[in-house]
Amino acid sequence: MKQLTYLISTILLSILLLSSCAEQNAKNAEMQDEKGAYPELPSWAHNATIYEVNTRQYTQAGTFKSLESHIPRLKNMGIDILWFMPIHPISEKNRKAKGDLLVSDIEDPEERKLYYGSPYAVADYKKVNPDYGTMEDFKSLLKVIHDQGMRLIIDWVPNHTGWDHPWISAHPEWYTQDEEGNIIDPIDYNTGKSWGWTDVADLNYDNQDMRAEMLSDMKFWLDEVGIDGFRVDVAHGIEQSFWDEMKDKFEGEDIFMLAESEVPSHRNSGAYHADYGWSFHHMLNEIAKGHKNVDSLRVWLANNRETYQQGFHMNFTSNHDENTWAGTEMDRMGDAHKAMAVLTATFEGMPLVYTGQEEPLTRRLPFFTKEAVGFKDYAYESFYKTLFDLKHNSKALGNGKYGAKAELIGNDTDVLAYKRSKDGDEVLTILNLSDTPQNWQVPSDIHGMENIFDNKNLHAHTGDLISLGPWEYIVASNK
């Protein structure tokens, strides 16, 4: 009888333990679902757009103060996040003028003044470039941006510093050195040779003290200054273990993290919310030139979905690198540039606008000298506003998991059609991605939708043909 009682007690205890474990596992799963992959995308970025600010070239003055008057305009255009190119002081030592010519090599003192150097040659991570203003000026601009309900992220350059950064003299061991103990400029890991970035010194990520100080300096901008995140330069050049440290260090911060990379682990690990859509961008350039077509995009999308488990790409037709070194979107994409902008704004991912694209800017901005955009017409401002108003008003166009995946329609090689649908919101995009007229056959009835660019109802029956001129586009919404 005692054995039976013991057996029953044991069974009951086991049931209770199993029940408790199951309940705890359910709670853990529920908590994981609520938290999602850390860091969770801030609510203010769920359907956000992003704009890259080139402070030096934005206004004639090139200062934080002179930018303040543009903020309400950018807000009205539909911009949510402002990404500022590096705002830090620029190193004097080894400052580049053009090509391999250093400013110090120029004999004429007046000519030397024309060269400001690369903003990516940071002289001090915790200060601002005096050419742009003071820290108080920056905080004033940040307040103006926050008062508009917008967010500000800064360009962070962790891969290297300028040659007169305080760390150079205080902690030479924090830098990569050659066999003779000389600090060197960054090496291209693909070739083993210098990138040619001779105005900067390569940081050594084998040094744990340097890593800790780098994260501390980043925290300074989040906690002491109050910015909303970072766009991280050359993120692909630093090992994943550092980004894992960064993720832990920033836990609890309501920030947006963007990597200049297309390294899957940056997003899949949860260290970054977004990365660059470089391969997507280069494919669009090739389609615009007639070297690729819609079939290439289908293959890219299938591979991309297999590669990434979370996060999203930042999509663009231009940025500071492309504009300066490869040409404007008109140079690279010709008459296709607006169709490609529509694609980047309505496809999966967060759309970027670079300084001056709303003007539109039809020339390259120099990298080492000053040449203001010269805003005057804002001829493309309403174009972007129309696209971004739709992004804000349609749940289907949210970023990452907060939007819908693109459902490709048909098998045309020159016409790209896709639908994104979520919670009753539906957006249909049809683009002629060729320089010749095309007819697109409607696969199923279209009704209850309006073309956002002409506010006309879009009605079509199965089998109807919709005619599209070269690079013509239609974006229709049911809202």
Buried (B, 14 or more C-beta within 10 A) or exposed (E): EEEEEEEEEEEEEEEEEEEEEEEEEEEEEEEEEEEEBBBEBBEBBBBBBBBBBBBBBBBEEBBBBBBBEBBEEBBEBBBBBBBBBBBBBBBBBBBBBEEEEBBEEBEEEEEBEBBBBBBBBBBBBBEBBEBBBBBEBBBBBBEBBBEBEBBBBBBBBBBBBBBBBEBBEEBBBBBBBEEEEEBEBBBEEEEEEEBEBBBBBBBBBEBEEBBEBBBEBBBEBBEEBEBBBBBBBBBBBBEEEBBBBBBEBBEEBBBBBBBBBBBBBBBBBBBBBBBBBBBBBBBBBBBBEEEBBBEBBBEBBEEBEEEBEBBBBBBBBBBBEBBBEBBBBBBBBEEBBBBBBBBBBBBBBBBBBBBBBBBBBEBBBBBBBBEBBEBEEEEBBEBBBBBBEBBBBBBBBBBBBBBBBBEBBBEBEBBBBBBBBBEEBBBBBBBBBBBEEBEBBBEEEBEEBBBBBEEEEBEBEEEEEBEBEBBBBBBBBBB
